[in-house]
């Protein structure tokens, strides 16, 4: 059976989740995260997708983004995924899939949900025990962005 076409209307924010296959680690260190962010930035500009908030967990990714053109989130995620999986497999001397199928997406159609989603994404590392407080996460993010 053919895959269903994704609904991706222009100027409607979307919550994107991409998980590691079997919830395995996708980001082993800061260098991996910087590589992923490099391609995310490159392809979000190329495909005109605004990234509002993101978080890279050890085994999954959350993005809140808005496409400026129809279908561009799928092209962005496919391009980022292709580059990152090649990088990851080469560096960790492995082969095969890294991601658990296609990314998941949901439309954000009201303002209340949008603000809840911001909070959910930003607090995800606190809830998972990666950091003790959101301020520590900001230091990590700033460190990743400015290197």
Secondary structure, 3 states (H helix, E strand, C coil): CCCCCCCCCCCCEEEEEEEEHHHCCCCCCHHHHHHHHHHHHHHHHHCCEEEEEEEECCCEEEEEEEECCCCHHHHHHHHHHHHHHHHHHHHCCCCCCCECCCCEEEECCCHHHHHHHHHHHHHHHHHHCCCCCHHHHHHHHHHHHCC
